[in-house]
Amino acid sequence: MKKTLVATLVALACSANAASLDDLRISGFGSVGIGKANNDAGYAEYTSERIDTKQDTIAGIQFDFDINDKAKFTTQLVANGRYNFEPSIEVAYLSYQFDGFTARAGKMRTPLFMYSDYLDVGYAYPMIRPSQEVYEHIIINSYTGADLLIPFSIGETTLQIQPFAGVSQVEERDSTWGEVDLNNTFGLTAHWYVDDFTFRGSYVQAKTNYTAPGLLALLKITQISF
């Protein structure tokens, strides 16, 4: 079902005003990582045996197509070195700008943490790589569903809330338990922008029928950061 929905969104976007290339924007990103662990325990899939050039090497291309003044289609294709640069569609969604909020539907990043929305775009975060202890152990990177982006003005500050719901799938390549489906995924993320500061909080819950040691049937994540 999830793959069918993504394919449908791609087909709709390509068929709408396909002749107008002026409405299409293409951008890309990439980073090269070279590393080696300095002990036998290793770190972030690096070992002390050899220098690794794949774990943090990644390349991506993004297409943004303006269907009309309010509707837009976005898709992102990423080739990751840790998966032998096999291309995969990381996001593919339609967005529509209503008066006062934006609605989106399709395959999107799960907004668990501060940098989840642009996890692969290295120049978008102020460090060499996101924290291994936080981002590598939560492998629910994307979900297929819908969300709302609703901004509110509070004095000279802005509060944006993002309710979202859908289904998610942990790929076999990311899990020692194989492919895992997560149903009834829903949550809420809030950003409060105060001058140069951003305060962020999120809550997400998902259910799965898959049982294995270390994998809970009910997953809950709560996170607050700034």
C-alpha positions as YAML, in Angstrom:
chain: A
units: angstrom
residues:
- id: 1
  name: MET
  ca: [0.00, 0.00, 0.00]
- id: 2
  name: LYS
  ca: [2.76, 2.45, 0.93]
- id: 3
  name: LYS
  ca: [4.73, 1.86, -2.28]
- id: 4
  name: THR
  ca: [1.53, 2.16, -4.32]
- id: 5
  name: LEU
  ca: [0.73, 5.54, -2.76]
- id: 6
  name: VAL
  ca: [4.22, 6.86, -3.43]
- id: 7
  name: ALA
  ca: [4.07, 5.67, -7.05]
- id: 8
  name: THR
  ca: [0.68, 7.35, -7.48]
- id: 9
  name: LEU
  ca: [2.00, 10.66, -6.17]
- id: 10
  name: VAL
  ca: [4.97, 10.51, -8.53]
- id: 11
  name: ALA
  ca: [2.68, 9.78, -11.49]
- id: 12
  name: LEU
  ca: [0.33, 12.63, -10.61]
- id: 13
  name: ALA
  ca: [3.15, 15.11, -10.27]
- id: 14
  name: CYS
  ca: [4.76, 14.08, -13.55]
- id: 15
  name: SER
  ca: [1.49, 14.26, -15.47]
- id: 16
  name: ALA
  ca: [0.46, 17.69, -14.16]
- id: 17
  name: ASN
  ca: [1.84, 20.47, -16.39]
- id: 18
  name: ALA
  ca: [4.65, 18.13, -17.47]
- id: 19
  name: ALA
  ca: [5.58, 20.43, -20.33]
- id: 20
  name: SER
  ca: [6.37, 23.37, -18.04]
- id: 21
  name: LEU
  ca: [9.97, 22.90, -16.93]
- id: 22
  name: ASP
  ca: [9.97, 26.39, -15.43]
- id: 23
  name: ASP
  ca: [8.01, 24.98, -12.50]
- id: 24
  name: LEU
  ca: [10.64, 22.32, -11.79]
- id: 25
  name: ARG
  ca: [13.55, 22.93, -9.43]
- id: 26
  name: ILE
  ca: [16.38, 20.43, -9.08]
- id: 27
  name: SER
  ca: [18.85, 20.54, -6.21]
- id: 28
  name: GLY
  ca: [21.37, 18.12, -4.82]
- id: 29
  name: PHE
  ca: [23.57, 17.41, -1.84]
- id: 30
  name: GLY
  ca: [26.40, 15.10, -0.95]
- id: 31
  name: SER
  ca: [29.10, 14.44, 1.59]
- id: 32
  name: VAL
  ca: [32.17, 12.22, 1.82]
- id: 33
  name: GLY
  ca: [33.20, 10.65, 5.11]
- id: 34
  name: ILE
  ca: [36.47, 8.90, 5.85]
- id: 35
  name: GLY
  ca: [36.98, 7.25, 9.21]
- id: 36
  name: LYS
  ca: [38.63, 4.55, 11.27]
- id: 37
  name: ALA
  ca: [38.07, 3.46, 14.86]
- id: 38
  name: ASN
  ca: [40.94, 3.85, 17.30]
- id: 39
  name: ASN
  ca: [39.98, 0.79, 19.36]
- id: 40
  name: ASP
  ca: [38.79, -2.76, 18.85]
- id: 41
  name: ALA
  ca: [35.24, -1.95, 19.96]
- id: 42
  name: GLY
  ca: [34.66, 0.26, 16.93]
- id: 43
  name: TYR
  ca: [32.19, 3.10, 16.60]
- id: 44
  name: ALA
  ca: [29.35, 3.92, 14.17]
- id: 45
  name: GLU
  ca: [30.19, 0.85, 12.08]
- id: 46
  name: TYR
  ca: [33.83, 1.93, 11.78]
- id: 47
  name: THR
  ca: [36.48, -0.62, 12.75]
- id: 48
  name: SER
  ca: [40.13, -0.39, 13.69]
- id: 49
  name: GLU
  ca: [41.15, -2.74, 10.90]
- id: 50
  name: ARG
  ca: [40.92, -0.37, 7.95]
- id: 51
  name: ILE
  ca: [39.91, 3.09, 6.80]
- id: 52
  name: ASP
  ca: [36.27, 3.16, 5.72]
- id: 53
  name: THR
  ca: [35.05, 5.56, 3.04]
- id: 54
  name: LYS
  ca: [31.43, 4.39, 2.83]
- id: 55
  name: GLN
  ca: [29.72, 4.77, 6.21]
- id: 56
  name: ASP
  ca: [29.27, 8.55, 6.02]
- id: 57
  name: THR
  ca: [29.45, 9.03, 2.26]
- id: 58
  name: ILE
  ca: [26.13, 9.94, 0.69]
- id: 59
  name: ALA
  ca: [24.69, 11.69, -2.37]
- id: 60
  name: GLY
  ca: [21.16, 12.88, -3.06]
- id: 61
  name: ILE
  ca: [19.06, 14.77, -5.56]
- id: 62
  name: GLN
  ca: [15.75, 16.52, -4.90]
- id: 63
  name: PHE
  ca: [13.01, 17.54, -7.30]
- id: 64
  name: ASP
  ca: [10.47, 20.23, -6.39]
- id: 65
  name: PHE
  ca: [7.63, 20.68, -8.87]
- id: 66
  name: ASP
  ca: [5.12, 23.52, -8.52]
- id: 67
  name: ILE
  ca: [1.80, 22.12, -9.73]
- id: 68
  name: ASN
  ca: [0.12, 25.49, -9.20]
- id: 69
  name: ASP
  ca: [0.41, 28.48, -6.86]
- id: 70
  name: LYS
  ca: [-0.54, 26.42, -3.80]
- id: 71
  name: ALA
  ca: [0.28, 22.79, -4.62]
- id: 72
  name: LYS
  ca: [3.77, 21.34, -4.85]
- id: 73
  name: PHE
  ca: [5.28, 17.90, -5.27]
- id: 74
  name: THR
  ca: [8.64, 17.02, -3.68]
- id: 75
  name: THR
  ca: [10.70, 13.87, -4.06]
- id: 76
  name: GLN
  ca: [14.20, 13.00, -2.96]
- id: 77
  name: LEU
  ca: [16.44, 10.22, -4.26]
- id: 78
  name: VAL
  ca: [19.39, 9.22, -2.06]
- id: 79
  name: ALA
  ca: [22.36, 6.88, -2.60]
- id: 80
  name: ASN
  ca: [24.01, 5.89, 0.67]
- id: 81
  name: GLY
  ca: [27.48, 4.41, 0.88]
- id: 82
  name: ARG
  ca: [26.58, 2.06, 3.73]
- id: 83
  name: TYR
  ca: [24.06, 0.42, 1.37]
- id: 84
  name: ASN
  ca: [26.51, 0.21, -1.55]
- id: 85
  name: PHE
  ca: [25.02, 3.38, -3.07]
- id: 86
  name: GLU
  ca: [21.78, 1.67, -4.03]
- id: 87
  name: PRO
  ca: [19.37, 4.57, -4.82]
- id: 88
  name: SER
  ca: [16.20, 4.81, -2.76]
- id: 89
  name: ILE
  ca: [13.28, 7.24, -2.60]
- id: 90
  name: GLU
  ca: [13.49, 8.83, 0.85]
- id: 91
  name: VAL
  ca: [10.62, 11.29, 0.46]
- id: 92
  name: ALA
  ca: [7.82, 11.72, -2.08]
- id: 93
  name: TYR
  ca: [4.89, 13.88, -1.05]
- id: 94
  name: LEU
  ca: [2.33, 16.44, -2.18]
- id: 95
  name: SER
  ca: [1.85, 19.66, -0.22]
- id: 96
  name: TYR
  ca: [-0.93, 22.23, -0.42]
- id: 97
  name: GLN
  ca: [-0.85, 25.70, 1.09]
- id: 98
  name: PHE
  ca: [-4.17, 26.61, 2.70]
- id: 99
  name: ASP
  ca: [-4.92, 29.91, 4.40]
- id: 100
  name: GLY
  ca: [-3.08, 29.63, 7.68]
- id: 101
  name: PHE
  ca: [-1.57, 26.13, 7.37]
- id: 102
  name: THR
  ca: [0.05, 23.63, 5.01]
- id: 103
  name: ALA
  ca: [-1.16, 20.06, 4.47]
- id: 104
  name: ARG
  ca: [1.13, 17.32, 3.17]
- id: 105
  name: ALA
  ca: [0.58, 13.68, 2.18]
- id: 106
  name: GLY
  ca: [2.91, 10.95, 0.97]
- id: 107
  name: LYS
  ca: [6.22, 9.55, 2.17]
- id: 108
  name: MET
  ca: [7.92, 11.95, 4.58]
- id: 109
  name: ARG
  ca: [10.59, 12.02, 7.24]
- id: 110
  name: THR
  ca: [9.36, 11.07, 10.70]
- id: 111
  name: PRO
  ca: [9.90, 14.28, 12.74]
- id: 112
  name: LEU
  ca: [11.36, 12.63, 15.82]
- id: 113
  name: PHE
  ca: [14.37, 14.85, 16.51]
- id: 114
  name: MET
  ca: [15.79, 18.26, 15.67]
- id: 115
  name: TYR
  ca: [17.54, 17.17, 12.46]
- id: 116
  name: SER
  ca: [15.22, 14.36, 11.35]
- id: 117
  name: ASP
  ca: [13.73, 16.32, 8.45]
- id: 118
  name: TYR
  ca: [17.11, 16.71, 6.74]
- id: 119
  name: LEU
  ca: [19.00, 13.80, 8.25]
- id: 120
  name: ASP
  ca: [21.05, 13.13, 5.10]
- id: 121
  name: VAL
  ca: [21.85, 16.76, 4.22]
- id: 122
  name: GLY
  ca: [25.17, 17.26, 5.94]
- id: 123
  name: TYR
  ca: [25.50, 21.02, 5.47]
- id: 124
  name: ALA
  ca: [22.15, 21.59, 7.20]
- id: 125
  name: TYR
  ca: [23.35, 20.77, 10.71]
- id: 126
  name: PRO
  ca: [26.19, 22.39, 12.67]
- id: 127
  name: MET
  ca: [28.29, 19.28, 13.25]
- id: 128
  name: ILE
  ca: [30.12, 16.66, 11.21]
- id: 129
  name: ARG
  ca: [27.33, 14.12, 11.73]
- id: 130
  name: PRO
  ca: [24.24, 13.78, 13.93]
- id: 131
  name: SER
  ca: [24.73, 12.10, 17.28]
- id: 132
  name: GLN
  ca: [25.26, 8.36, 16.88]
- id: 133
  name: GLU
  ca: [23.71, 7.72, 20.29]
- id: 134
  name: VAL
  ca: [20.45, 9.44, 19.28]
- id: 135
  name: TYR
  ca: [19.95, 9.09, 15.54]
- id: 136
  name: GLU
  ca: [21.42, 5.68, 14.78]
- id: 137
  name: HIS
  ca: [19.38, 3.69, 17.31]
- id: 138
  name: ILE
  ca: [15.99, 5.07, 16.26]
- id: 139
  name: ILE
  ca: [15.71, 3.62, 12.76]
- id: 140
  name: ILE
  ca: [12.20, 4.86, 11.94]
- id: 141
  name: ASN
  ca: [13.38, 7.47, 9.47]
- id: 142
  name: SER
  ca: [10.24, 7.88, 7.37]
- id: 143
  name: TYR
  ca: [6.53, 7.18, 7.30]
- id: 144
  name: THR
  ca: [3.73, 7.21, 4.73]
- id: 145
  name: GLY
  ca: [0.79, 9.33, 5.75]
- id: 146
  name: ALA
  ca: [-0.16, 12.96, 6.23]
- id: 147
  name: ASP
  ca: [0.68, 15.93, 8.41]
- id: 148
  name: LEU
  ca: [-0.23, 19.57, 8.99]
- id: 149
  name: LEU
  ca: [2.14, 22.51, 9.50]
- id: 150
  name: ILE
  ca: [0.27, 25.10, 11.55]
- id: 151
  name: PRO
  ca: [2.06, 28.33, 12.61]
- id: 152
  name: PHE
  ca: [0.81, 30.65, 15.33]
- id: 153
  name: SER
  ca: [2.09, 34.12, 16.15]
- id: 154
  name: ILE
  ca: [2.64, 34.68, 19.88]
- id: 155
  name: GLY
  ca: [3.81, 38.22, 20.35]
- id: 156
  name: GLU
  ca: [7.11, 38.50, 18.53]
- id: 157
  name: THR
  ca: [7.60, 34.72, 18.53]
- id: 158
  name: THR
  ca: [6.21, 31.93, 16.35]
- id: 159
  name: LEU
  ca: [4.91, 28.56, 17.47]
- id: 160
  name: GLN
  ca: [4.51, 25.87, 14.79]
- id: 161
  name: ILE
  ca: [2.73, 22.62, 15.60]
- id: 162
  name: GLN
  ca: [2.88, 19.55, 13.39]
- id: 163
  name: PRO
  ca: [0.38, 16.75, 13.98]
- id: 164
  name: PHE
  ca: [1.07, 13.68, 11.84]
- id: 165
  name: ALA
  ca: [-0.24, 10.15, 11.32]
- id: 166
  name: GLY
  ca: [0.40, 7.19, 9.04]
- id: 167
  name: VAL
  ca: [2.25, 3.91, 8.78]
- id: 168
  name: SER
  ca: [5.96, 3.19, 8.78]
- id: 169
  name: GLN
  ca: [8.28, 0.37, 7.83]
- id: 170
  name: VAL
  ca: [11.70, -0.51, 9.13]
- id: 171
  name: GLU
  ca: [13.66, -1.84, 6.18]
- id: 172
  name: GLU
  ca: [15.43, -5.17, 6.50]
- id: 173
  name: ARG
  ca: [18.76, -3.47, 5.80]
- id: 174
  name: ASP
  ca: [18.30, -1.30, 8.93]
- id: 175
  name: SER
  ca: [17.13, -3.97, 11.36]
- id: 176
  name: THR
  ca: [18.64, -7.12, 12.82]
- id: 177
  name: TRP
  ca: [15.07, -8.49, 13.05]
- id: 178
  name: GLY
  ca: [14.27, -8.12, 9.36]
- id: 179
  name: GLU
  ca: [11.53, -5.98, 7.87]
- id: 180
  name: VAL
  ca: [9.13, -4.61, 10.49]
- id: 181
  name: ASP
  ca: [5.82, -2.83, 9.85]
- id: 182
  name: LEU
  ca: [4.71, -0.14, 12.27]
- id: 183
  name: ASN
  ca: [0.98, 0.61, 12.20]
- id: 184
  name: ASN
  ca: [-1.02, 3.45, 13.74]
- id: 185
  name: THR
  ca: [1.97, 5.76, 13.78]
- id: 186
  name: PHE
  ca: [0.91, 9.18, 15.07]
- id: 187
  name: GLY
  ca: [2.47, 12.04, 16.93]
- id: 188
  name: LEU
  ca: [2.84, 15.75, 17.46]
- id: 189
  name: THR
  ca: [5.86, 18.01, 17.06]
- id: 190
  name: ALA
  ca: [6.10, 21.64, 18.14]
- id: 191
  name: HIS
  ca: [8.69, 24.31, 17.33]
- id: 192
  name: TRP
  ca: [8.79, 27.59, 19.23]
- id: 193
  name: TYR
  ca: [10.98, 30.20, 17.54]
- id: 194
  name: VAL
  ca: [12.15, 32.91, 19.94]
- id: 195
  name: ASP
  ca: [14.69, 35.32, 18.44]
- id: 196
  name: ASP
  ca: [17.78, 33.19, 17.73]
- id: 197
  name: PHE
  ca: [16.54, 30.24, 19.79]
- id: 198
  name: THR
  ca: [14.42, 27.28, 18.76]
- id: 199
  name: PHE
  ca: [12.64, 25.22, 21.41]
- id: 200
  name: ARG
  ca: [11.38, 21.86, 20.20]
- id: 201
  name: GLY
  ca: [9.30, 19.03, 21.59]
- id: 202
  name: SER
  ca: [7.89, 15.89, 20.02]
- id: 203
  name: TYR
  ca: [5.85, 12.83, 20.87]
- id: 204
  name: VAL
  ca: [5.27, 9.81, 18.63]
- id: 205
  name: GLN
  ca: [3.60, 6.46, 19.15]
- id: 206
  name: ALA
  ca: [3.41, 3.39, 16.91]
- id: 207
  name: LYS
  ca: [2.17, -0.19, 17.18]
- id: 208
  name: THR
  ca: [3.54, -3.37, 15.65]
- id: 209
  name: ASN
  ca: [2.52, -7.02, 15.79]
- id: 210
  name: TYR
  ca: [6.12, -8.10, 15.33]
- id: 211
  name: THR
  ca: [7.62, -9.47, 18.56]
- id: 212
  name: ALA
  ca: [11.30, -10.05, 19.17]
- id: 213
  name: PRO
  ca: [13.76, -9.56, 22.04]
- id: 214
  name: GLY
  ca: [14.49, -5.89, 22.41]
- id: 215
  name: LEU
  ca: [11.58, -4.77, 20.21]
- id: 216
  name: LEU
  ca: [8.48, -3.57, 22.03]
- id: 217
  name: ALA
  ca: [5.01, -4.08, 20.59]
- id: 218
  name: LEU
  ca: [4.20, -0.48, 21.54]
- id: 219
  name: LEU
  ca: [6.82, 2.13, 20.77]
- id: 220
  name: LYS
  ca: [6.69, 5.55, 22.38]
- id: 221
  name: ILE
  ca: [9.23, 8.34, 21.94]
- id: 222
  name: THR
  ca: [9.15, 11.69, 23.72]
- id: 223
  name: GLN
  ca: [11.82, 14.30, 23.06]
- id: 224
  name: ILE
  ca: [12.45, 17.90, 24.08]
- id: 225
  name: SER
  ca: [15.35, 19.98, 22.77]
- id: 226
  name: PHE
  ca: [16.49, 23.51, 22.12]
...
